């Protein structure tokens, strides 16, 4: 995994695709044998790759352009899954019934999922069947990268504990057996991405976020035992993969809500650091979690690891000023070491803010990193803001 000794590198949390693009791709699956071709995913991804480089982002992604249908995306890559109608009063996914939703019932009443939606249910042994699909994803991304140069590239996949969020177990005898079955199935996709030369990003909002989905709320000790099983399952899936090709992302959910029931980072930061990853990406820029930079005053980042704090947020349409971004970066750099920080985003921008605002936030991220680099290294940081072409 790339790190820099003369400036702060930049990245983001993965998703850049627009809601309209995802809806178009979802519709195309019902009418086309090749929805990627029908919706021009390859061409759109090439444009998105180039735009990331033009903005100045160092570590870029495929924007998750080929992922559509929500969590059903994974249902198409796993056997042993069926769907059924949601019964009256039954949540579609775990996040539909939380302590926060009960407290702010009037607010959340306007955000309910359609009742006609179906829930994904595990009714048989889970096995991975997505070999051809993941190779197509890799191929499309490789094609989009042709003729461009960036510091590094990554692809996102969900961790077992977050796949569990929307996949109801009606087959395995207990949670542990279910989670390890998900891990055994998904490890094939994890390895395929690393073997293709990309950094693997594991998206796992569930590590801190599932706390609020247990009603009534458990004690901290009870929740930590719950979370430890999910950490073990993910580490099981990562066995044999080099840690420096894996980054781990947590957040407290991408929806625009009050987040008053979010579990403090301090309650799970040691569990996060147990994950066999070379870098840890976390929410750090929104009003509910910005103060948690203080955690790193007494929590030590393990040697050789990288921290990717979110220094611009998906939770507001306000575009952060580059000087504020620089201040946030410098706080972390002074605590964990400037060479151990990559500046990132709280969560994926795609579908969370308008695309025009999302790109403006990434521009502020890059400019803020340039300002921080000047202060941390005492000299202007050389970089190019244009897409470069490989010889």
N, C-alpha and C positions, 0 to 999 in steps of 0.2 A: 504494500500500500504506500502510495506516494506521500512524503512529507517534505516540507521545505525548510531550509536553514537560512533563507534570506528574505522571506516575505510570508504573509498569511495567505494560504490557499483558500479557495472558496468552493462550495458545493451547495446542494439543496437536498430535500428529502425524497425526491423521486418523481412524484406525479406532476405533470405539466399539461396533460390532456384536458380539453374542455368538455363540459357536460354534453354539449351538442354533438361533439365527435363520438362520445361513447354511446349516445342514443342512436346515432346513425349506424354505428357498427353493430349494435344490438339488433336493430331492425334488419340489417343486411343478412344476418345469420338465418333469418327466416325465409329469405328469398333468393339467396345466392349460395352456390357451392363454395365460393371463395370470397368471404366477406372482406378479407384484407385487400384483395384486388378491387372489389366493388366500391370500397370506400377510400381507396388511395392511401392506405396506411403507410406504405413504403415511402411515397413521395412526401407525405406530411412529416414523417419521422426525419427524413433527410433535411427538411427545412427547419425542423425543431432543433436538430443537432447543430446545424450551422448557426442558428440564432443564439443558442446557449454560448457558443464559442465567441460570437460577435459581441455579446453582452460582456464577456470576460470571465464567465464561470470556468473554473479549472477542472473540476471533477464532475462530469456530466452523466446524464442517464438517457434512456430511450423515451422518457416522459410517460412511460406506461401506456403508450398509445394503443397497444394491442389488447389491453385488458379491458373487458367489458362485461356487463351483466352482474356487477357486484361480486358477491361471494360465490355466485353460481359459476364464475370463471374457474374456480378450483373444483367445483363439482364435475366439470367436464374432463378433469384430469385425474379423477379418482374413481375407482370402482367401489361398489358397496354403498352407493348413495342413491336415494330416491327423494321425491318431493311429495308433500301432501298439503292440503289446504290448512290454513291457520284456523284453529278452533276459536270460538268466541272467548275473549278474555285472555288468549294465549299470545305471548310476544312472538314476533317473527324472528327476532334475534335477541340476545341477552340485553343489549343496550336499550331495548324498548321498555324495560321495567327496571328502574333504578331509584335509589333514594332521592337523587336530585329531581327526577321526573315527578316523584310523588310530592316533593316540597313545592315545586314550581309547576303544578298541574295545569294551571290556566295557560301559561306560556307554552308548555309542551303539547297542549291539546291541538295547537295549530300545526304541529310537526309530525303528526302520526303517519305511519306507513299505510298504504291502501289495504283495506281488509281482504281484497281478493288475492293478495300475495301468497305464495307458497313458501313453506319453510323447508330447508334441506335437512334430511334425516339420514343418519347412518344406520342401515338395516342389514349389513353384511360385512365381511372382511374388507378392510381398506387396502387397496393396492394402487400403485401409481401406473396410470395408463397414458400419461401425457408426453411421452418421449418425442413423438413427432411434433407436437405443438411447441414444446420448449425449444426444439431445434429450429423450428420456423421463427420463433421470437428472436433467437440468437442470430440467425441468418439475416433477418430484416434489419436488425440493429447494426450488424457488421456492414451491410450494404450502405446503410445511412452514413456510416463513418468514413466510407471511402473518399479519399481526397481531402480529408480534414485532419487536423492535429489537435488533440487535447491532452491534458496532463494524465487523466485516467477516466475510466468509464465504469458505471455500475448498473446493475439490474436489481429490481426489488422483488422479493417473494415474502409471503406471510409466514410468520413463525407458527408452530403447532398450536400454541396457546391462543392465538388470534383466529386461526381457522376454526377452532373449537367454538368461538364466539357465535358463529352462525350455523354450525353443523351439530345437530342434536343427536346425542348418542342413544340409540335404541337397540344396540347389539352387544357392545362390550360390557363386561361385568362391573366395571368401575371406571372412575375418571382416569386413573393412572394407566390402565390398559388401553383406554381410548386414546389418550394423549401420545403414548409411545407408538401406537398403531399409526397415528397421523405422522409422527416423526419418521417412522420407518418408510412410509410412503413418500413423504416430501423430500427426503434426503437425496433422492434421485434428481430432482429438479435443482436442488442446491448445488450438487456436484456438477451437473451439466453446465451451469453458469460459470463456476470457477474454472472448470476444465476448458471452457471457451476463452478464457483469458480476462474475464470481467471480474470486478469486485462484486461480491454478493451482499446485498443489503437485506437483512431480516427485519421486517416491519412487525413490531410487537407492542401496539398500544395496550394490549391486555395486561402486561406486567403491572403497571400502576392502575389501569383504568377499570379492570374487572372488579376492583374493590367496591365501587359504587353500584355494581350490578348484582350484588348479593344483598337481598332484602330479607330481614333487617341487616344492617351493617355488622360485619363480624368484628371481633377484637383484632388488634394488630397482630398478635401472636397467631391467631387462627388464620388470618389472611396470609401471613408470611409462610405458613405451612402449605397453604393452598398454592401460593406462587412458586414455592421451591420445587414442587413437582413439575411445573411448567418449565422452569429453568433446566431441570434435569432432562426433560424430554427434548428440549431444543439442543442441549449439549450432546445428547445421544445422536441426534440427526446430523450434527456437525463433526462427528468423529471422523478423523482422517483428513479433514480439510485444513489447510494452513490458516492460522488465525489472521495473518496479515492480508488475507484475501477476503475477509469477512468484516462487515460493519453492522452494528446492531442499533436499530432505531426504536425509541419509545416516545410516546406522547400521551396526552390525556384526552384524545378524541378530537376530530376536526370540526365538529359542529359548532355553530355560533351560539353557545348557551352560557349560563352563569358560571359553571364549573366550581360551584361552592363546595362540592363534595369530593373534589380531587384529592387523592392521597398525596401527602408531601413526598417530594423526591427523597428526602432523608430516610423515609421509612423503607425504601426498596433499593437505594443506590448500591448497597453491598451485593444485593442479588443481581442487579444489572451487571456489575463488574465480574460476576462469576461466569458470565456467558463467554464462550470461547471465540472472542472476536478481537480484532486489532483496533477497532474504533467504535466509539459509542456516540450516537446522535440523539439529542434530546431537546425537548421544548425548553426554551430559556428566554424568549423574547416577548411573550404576551403578559398582560397585567396580572395573571394568576400565578405565574411561575418565574417572572424575571428576577425576583428577589432571591431565588434559590442558588444563585452564583455563590452565596455565602457557604453553602454546603461544602464547597471545595477548599474552604479554609482548613478543615480538619479531616476531610476524606481525601486520601492520597490516590491519585491516578497511578495504577500499576506501571512499572517501568516498561517502556516500549509501546505503550498504548497511546491512542489519539482520542481527543475529545472534540466532538462536533456540536457545539452549542448553537441553538437557533437564535440568530441575532436579528432576524426579521421574521414577522409573524403572519400567518394566514388568517388570523382571527380578527383583523380589522382592515378596512379599506384605506386607512391612513398609511401613506408611504413614509417609512422611517427616514429621518435625515441621516446622511452618511456620517456626520460627526457622532450621532447617537450610536450608530452601528459600530463605529470605531471604539467608542467608550466601552461598549459591551464586550467587544473582542479583547480589548486591553485588560479588562478585569480578569477574564479567564486566563489570558496569557501570563499575567503576573502570578497567578495561583498555581497553574499546572505546567508552565513553561511555554514560551512562544512557539517552539518547534513542535509542540504537542497539540496545537490547536488548528483546526480547519473551521472556517466560518461557514455556518449553514443556515437552514430555515427551520422554523418550528415543525412544520409538516409540509406535505405536498401542496403546492399552490393551485394545481389544476382542479377546477370545480369548487374551490373554496373562496376565491376572489375572482373578479373579472380578469380575463387574460391581460388586458392592457395594464391593470394594476399589478398583476403578478410579475410581469416583465419589469415594471418600474421598481418593484421591490428588489428583484434580482440585480438591477442596475445599482440601486442603493447599497446592496450587499457588497458588490464588487468595489464600489467607490469607498465604502467604509473600510474594507479590508486594505485598500491602498493607503488610506490615512493611518490606519493602525500600524501598518508595516513601516511607514515613515517614522512613526514615533518609537516603535519597538526596536528597530534596527538603526535609527538615527540617520537614515538617508532615503531618498526616493527609491521606491521599489520598481524596477524595470519590468514591464509586461507589455503585451500587445492587446489591443482591443478589437483587432480584426481577425476574422477566420483565416487560419493559415493553411496552406496546401502542402501536403507531404510531397517530397521530391519523387 
